[in-house]
Amino acid sequence: MIWYSSMQTEHTAELNLLWGTLILEELARLGVKHVCMAPGSRSTPLTLAAARQTKLSQHLHFDERGLGFMALGLAKASRAPVAIITTSGTAVANLYPAIIEAWLTHVPLIVLSGDRPPELIDCGANQAIIQPAIFAQYAKQLNLPTPDLSIAPQALLSLLDEAVCNQSQPVHINCMYREPLYPNEPKVDFDRYLAPVKQWQQQTTPYNQFAALGASQMPTSDALARFVHGKGVIVAATLAPEQNPEQLIALAQKLGWPIVTDAQSQLRQHTGAIGNIDQLLHQPKSKALLAQAERVIVFGGRILSKRLISYLAEQNWKDYWQVLPQQQRLDPSHKPKQLWIATAEQFASLSWPRSSQANWALNLVQFNDELETLYQQQIDHAEFGEAQTIRAIANRQTEKQQLFIGNSLPVRLYDMFAPITTSSAHVFTNRGASGIDGLLATACGVAIAEAKPTTLIIGDISALHDLNSLAIARSVTSPLVIVILNNDGGNIFNLLPVPNEQLRTDYYRLSHGLEFGFGAAMFGLAYNQVDSLTDFIESYEYAMTYSGPSVIEVSVSQNQASDQIAQIASWIKQS
């Protein structure tokens, strides 16, 4: 063994690795279960530490952008912070889209970026950029100095604890390392340096333990009684599975108020909810009935349906309550309201009295059921298309499965037309910034975290955007069915008021004429292309029994979905 002295500098690589080891160990104690890594040299102290850290499951990918989104999916499904290790330079910048999404949707990602030391920044050194504050306000910063024996290990641990504890959003820990980066034998003895944290080494808890943030104020019994006096509506917006949104169904039944649901609420298909609210707000008799509401309580935020957003904005509410798990502004209409900080389950479990106007909107149940009948007739038994495919998938989900729905058209079709069922999967989306980047990688992370059968519904442009994340899919061992809706372009723009068809074709839809069979083959994935409901159901049900990833490409015409949406809307308006 070699002893160090405060004057020695030849053991830089060993000290770098020691700091990396302390960081990874403390993150594991702080609740991190997964570490996602991309190859690179400057992050070697972190990579070597992660490689020998037995408490963390390790995931690797060559593309940092996909790596970040895989980490996002892992964190969403595992309900725990996930660490990401990258090298220096643009590798860090490639995480930006996933970090933005995580910040907006309160997902705890912890970025560990290897960096050049200060003397090699802004001087022409290779692969060196200014990494501190690279994520602006989208991540909490912790910029560590280069490892130094004069900096006590307990200072490093307490810095990590303060940065990570009670964080529900991303943290960026920038780690500057001097060369050499690769340690050599014999090993260096750091016992004297580590003596102040010897007790910590013998334990399994973090060095500093922060209490959870204090419980928030809840409404009094009198406040609850006043609030439920009159006609009210419950809105289930974006809610994570761990909030147990099913408790809101019981609350709605106790109050005697209708509960209307967003695609991201986990309740969109529930038999006890008004799931078809987006289309019901097309219907004159439903709109007239809902206009009688005087009070509203919104659980969550980031509502998908523009019609539901408009309803909440235009109604003259006597009382508007919103319940959120963290303090945020999640109301683009900026209505005056009372905000409560709690989970949906906590708030639903309060001692609510029955409303003085219980069952005031019972006709909504009938209207909701009538729309389901219409969908069965005009979608399930009509021409093959995107809405039909989504309904077929949604009808085959159970509570033991996971459904990840891509942005643009797929999530809107699910929100508009999902069937009423007695069983449904946990639903995941990336609707913070609502980008089409990283959807495949995020779904892979969701599938890996829980090892449950998972279905991804994604559009063709989104799939092309994230095609190399099929490499991540190869590591999934549970059923992962990637359903690509190929309508040859970004056909959500068919629904938007682009000035003329030529502009729509040339600058918005971006028809590509591509198919995904050779892409799936390149990554060694099972593949099938279908153009009928019978073929799709047969392929899908088989794929759900297959241990690993498979791709089903659904080929449809460019205008099928948009024409069907317009036709159904016309029928509803006239009903």
N, C-alpha and C positions, 0 to 999 in steps of 0.2 A: 504494500500500500504506500501511496505517496502522500505526505502531509503538505498542506498548503501553508503559506504565510500571507499576511496582508500585502506583502510586496510582490508576491508572485502573480504573473499575468499569463503564464504559459498554459494554464488549464481553462482557457476560455470556453472551449467546446464542452468540457465536462460541467462547468458552471451553467452554461446555457441549458444543457440537458436537465440539470437539477431544477432550475427554475421551471422548465417545461413540465417536469414531473410534479412539482408542487402545484402548479396551476391545474393540471388535469386531475390530480387527486382531489383538490379542493372543489372543483366543479362537480365531480362525481358525488361528493358529500353534500353539495348544494342541490342535488336532485337531477343532475344531467345523467341520462341513460344511454344516449346515442351520440357518437361523434362522426361527422361527415368530413372526409378529407379529399383534397385534390393534390396530385403530386407537385413537388416544387422543392428547391434546395433551401431557400432562406427560412422556410418553416420547419426545417429538419429537427430542431430541438423539440418542437411540439409534436411532430409526426412520430419521432422515436419514443417520446413519452406516451403518446396515445397507443402505440403498437404494443407496449408492455403493460398497459392499464387494463386489468381484468374486469373492472366494474363497468366498462363502457362497451357497447356494441359498436363495431366499426363499419363504416360504409364508405366506399371509394367511387369516384367518378372523375373522368378527365376534363369535364367542362364545369367550371365554377358556377356558371349561371344555373345549369341544371342541378348542380350540387346544392345550391342555396334553396331551390324550390323543393328538392327532396327533403331537406332538413325541415322546411316549412310543413310539409305533409306529415313527417314523423312527429313534429311537435304538436300539431293539431290532434292527431289520432292518439298519441301517447299521453297527452295532457301534461307534458313535462318539458323543461327547457332542453334544447338540442345545441350542441357545440359544432362549429364549422371551422376547419383549419385550411387556410390558403397560404400560398407564398406571396411575395411582394409584387408590386406593380399593378398592371391591369387585371390580374387575377382577383384582386380585392374588388375592383370596380364592377366585375361581372356579377357580384352578389347583389348589386344595388336593387334590381327589380324585386327580388325576394325580400330584401330588407324593408323596402317600402310597403309591400303587402303585409308583412309581419307587423310593422309598426301600426298601420291603420287598423288591423284586426286584432291587435293585442296578442301576438304569438311570441313567446320568449325564445329568440334565437341568440346565441352567443358566438360572435365572430372572433376568432383568434387568428390574426394576420401576422405572418412573419414580415419583418421590415429591415431595411438597411439602418445602420447606426447614424446618428446625426451628422457626422462628418462626411457621409456619402450621399447626403440629400442635396439636390439642387446644385450639383457640381459636374454633371455628365456621367456619373456612375451608372453602370448597367442596371436595368430593371428597377429603377428607383423613382418613385413619385412621392408626393406629399400625401401620406395616408391618414394622419390625424384629421378628424372631422370630415373624412371623405363621404360619410353618409349624412352629413348636415344634421338636421333635427330628427332624422329617422332612426337614430341609435344613440343610446347613452355612451359617452366616451370614457375609456380608461386607457391612457397612453403611458405604457410602462417604460422605465429607463432601460438601458442595456444592463444585463445582469452584472452585479457588482457585489463583491464580498462585504463592502462597507454598508450595504443595504440589508438590514436584518430580515430573515425569512418571515418573521411574524408581521413585518410591515407589508410584505407582499401578500400574505394570506388575508390580512385585514382589509387591504385594498380590494381584493377580489370579493370578499364577503359583502362589503358595502355596495359594490357595483352591481352585484347579481341578486342579492336577497330582495324579495318582494317585487321583483321586476316582472312585468307581464308583457314587455316589449323588448326589442333587440338591444343588446349591449355589444359594443365594439371594443375589444381589448387588443390594442396594437403593441406588438412585441418586437422591439429592436434587438437585433443580434449582431455581434461582431464575429468575424471569422477567426479561427476555424470553426466550422459548424459540426464536423463529424468527429466524435470523441475516439480516442485510441486507448488501448490497454497500456500499462496497468491502470486500474481504477484509482480515482482520487478519493481520499478519505475526507468527507465533509462533516464528520461527527461534531467537531467544535463549532462549526458554523450553524449546525442544526440543533445544537444543545438547547436553545431557548424554546424550541417547539417539540421537544422530546415527548412531552405528555400528549400533544396533539397527534404525533406519529403512532402512539399506542391506542388511540381512540378511533372512532368512525364518524364523529360529528364534525361539522365545520368549526374552524378556529373561533370565529365570532358567530353567535347565534342570535339572529334578529327575530323578535316576536312578529307574528303576522299582523298586518295592518288592522287597527281596531274596528269593531263592528260599527256599522253606520246607524244613523238614526232611522227609526221606523215610524210609520203613522200610528197615532193613538187609536183606541177603539172609537172615540168620538169622531175622529177624522175619517175613519173607515165608514162609519154610519152616515156621515154627511155626504161622502163621495158617492155611495151607492144609491142615494135617494134620487131616482129618476131613471131615464132611459140611457143606457150606456153600451159601449162596445169595447171588447178586448181585442187588441191587435198583437198577434205573435209574429214578431219580425225575426231578425237573425238571432238564433239561439244555438249554442253548442250542445251536443248530446249530454255532456256532464252537468248541464243545468237542470236536467230532468224536466223538460218542457211539458211532459204529459200531465204534470200537476196543474197546468193551466186549464186543461179540459175539466178537471174537477172543480176548479175555481169558477169557470164559466157556468157550470151546472148549478153550483151553489148560489151564485148571484142571480142566475136566470138571464144573463146577457149573452149575446152571440159572441163567438170568438172567430175572428177572421185570420187567415194564416198566409205567411210568406213562404216562398219555395225553400228558404233556408231555416225555417223554424223547427224542423223535425216533425211538424204536425200537418204538413200540407195534405197528406193523404188520409188523415185520421177521420174516422166515421163521426166523431163528436164535434168536428170543427166545420166551419164554412171555408172550404178550401178553394172554391172557384171565385174568390172575391174579385180578381182582376177582370174576369169576364162578366160577373154580375154587375159591375159598375158600368158596363155597356148598356145594361137593361133598364129601361125607364122605371118599371115597378120596383125593382130592387133599389135603385138610386133614391127613389121617393121614400121608401121605407127607411133606408139608412140615414136619410136627411133628418129624421126625427130625433136622432141621437143627440144627447146633451153633454155626455161625459165620455171620455175615452181614457183607457190605460194601455200604453204601448210597452211591450216587453221587448227590449233590444232595439236595434236600429238598422240602418242600411237596407231599407225596403227596396225590393226589386221592381214591383209594379208601379209604373208612373200614374196609373189611375188611382191606386190606393194612396200614393203620396199626395196627389191632388185632392182627394177626398179629405185627408187629414188637414191639409192646408186651407181648404175653402170653408170647412165647417166652422160655425161660430160656437166653439165649445164653452160651456160653463166651467168645466174643470178638465184639465189635460194633465195626466200623470204619465211619466216615463220611468221605467225601471231598467237600470243598466248595471252590469257587474263592476264597471270602473267609471270614474268621472270622465265624461266626454261630451262634446256637442255633436249630436247625431240627429239633427232635424234641419234639413235645408230650408224649411219654410220659416224657421225661427219663431214659432208660436210661443206665447207665454205658457209656462208649465211649471209643475212641481216635479223635480227630479229626485228619484230615490236610488241609492247605491246598494244593490243587493242582487242575488241571483234570482232567477224566476222561481225556483223551488222555495227559497226563503220567503219571498213575498207572497206567494200563493198559500203558504202554510199559516199566514196570520189569521186571526179570529174574525173572518169576514162575516157580516150579517147578510141576509138575503135582501136583494134590491126591492124597493117599493114598487118598481115597474118590472118585476120578473116576467120573463117570457114575452116581452113586448114585441120581439122580432121573430116569432116562431115561423112566420111565412118564409124567412130566409132559408130555412132548412128545406122546404119544398122547392124553392127556386134553385137551390144548390143541387138537389137531387135531379131536377129536371135537366140541368146542364149536363150532369153525368150521363143521363140517358141520351141526350143529344150527341155527346162525344162518342158514345158507344155506336150510335147509328152512323154518324158522319165522319168518324175517324177510324174506329176499329174495323168497321165493315165497308170502308171506302177504299180508294186507291192507296197503294203502298207509298209510305212517305216518312218524313222525319217525326212528326207528332205520333204517328202510329207506332213507330219503333220505340219512342220514349215511353209511351203508355204500355207497350208490351214488356219493356224492361221493368218499369215501376210496378206492374202487376205481379212480378215474379220475385220481389224482394221480401226478405224476412228481417227480423230484428237482429239476426246474427250476421248480417251482411252490411257492406258499406257501399254507398253510391256517391261517386264524385262527378259533379256536373260542370261541364265547361262553360265558358262565357260566350257572349254573343247570342246566337239563336238557341242552342240547347237548353240553357237555364231558363230562358223565357218560355220556351215550349213546355217545359216541365211546370213552370209557374202557372201557365194558362190552362194546361190540359191534363195534368196528372190525375190518375184515377183515384176514386175513394176506395180504400182497402182496409182490411182488418190487421194488416201487418206491413211494415215498411222498414227500410234500412236506415242506418245513420247517414245523413246527407252532409256532404262537404262541398264547399265552393271556395273560390278565390275572388271575393267580391269587395275587397278593400279598395284597390285601384282598378279592379275589373279588367285587367289585362288579359291578352291571349297568350302571353309568354309563360312558360314553365308549368303549364297545366298537366302535362303528362308526367313530368318529374314530381310534382306535388302529389298526384294520385299514387305514384309508386311509393312515395314516403308514407302515405296513409295506409297502403296495403302492407308495407313491411312492418309498420309499428305494431299492428295488432294481429297480423297473420290471419285476417278474416277474408272470406271471399269478397272481392271488390270489383265494382264495375265503374269504368270511366266512360262517359259520353262526351265526345269532343268533336268539334267541327274540323273540316279539312284544312283550313288555313291555320288554325291553332295547332293541328298535328304537324303540319309542315314546319311551323315555327319552332317546334320543340322535338324534331325528329330524332336527334341524337340521344334523347333521353330514353329511347328504346333500349339503349345499352344498360340503363338502370333497371328497366323492366326485367331483364334477364336474371337479375338476382332475386326476384320475387318467387317464393316457393309455394305460396297459396294461390288459389284461383284469382287471376287478374284479367278481366275481359275488357279490352280496349275497343270500344265501339266508335268508329270514325264515320261521321255523317258527311259523305262526300257529295256536295251539291255543286262542285266545281267553282268555288270562289266564296267571297265574303257576302253571302246572300242575305244577311241581315239588312244590308243596305237597300234591299227591295222594299223594306218597310218604311224607309225614311224618305222625306220629300226632296230628293235630289232633283235639280231643275229639269233634266231631261234624260232619256234612256241612254243616249250616247255617252254623256258624262258618267252616268252610273256604271256603264260597261267599261269605259276606258280608265276611270280613275278610282272606282270604289270596289267593284266586285272582284276584279283581278282574276279572271278565269285562268286556270293553269293547265287543264287537260291531263293532270297527273293521277296515277293510281298508286296504292300503297303496298301492293304485293311484293315487289322487289325490295322495298324498304324493310318490310317484315323479314324477308328472306335473308337480307344482309345481316340482321341481328339474330337470326336463327329462331324466329318466333313463329308459332303456328298461325296460319292465316286462312281466312275464307272471305269471299266477296259474295254478297247477296243482293237480290233486287226484288224479293217478294217476302211477305210476312211469314209464310210457311217456312221458307228457307232460313229466314232470320231466327225464328223461334227454335228451330231444330239446331242451328249452329250455336245459338246462345245457351240453350239448356245443356248442350254437350260441353261447351267451353267452361261452364260453371262447375263441372265435375273434374276438370283438368287441373292438375297441380302445377301451376305456373302461368306465365303470361300467354295470351293469345289475342289476335287482332281480327275483328270482324269489320269489314268495310261495307257500309250501306250506300249503295249507289242510287241517287235520286236526281230528278231534273232540277234545273236552277230555280224554277218558279213554283215548285210544288208546295213548299211550306208557306210561302208568302201568299199565294193564291188561296190556300186552305184557311189561313188565318183570317183573311179578308172576308171569305165566304161565311165562315162561322160567325164572325162579328156582325155581319149583315143580318143573319138569322136571329141572333140574340137581340139586336136592337129592335127588331120587329115583333118579338115574342111578347 
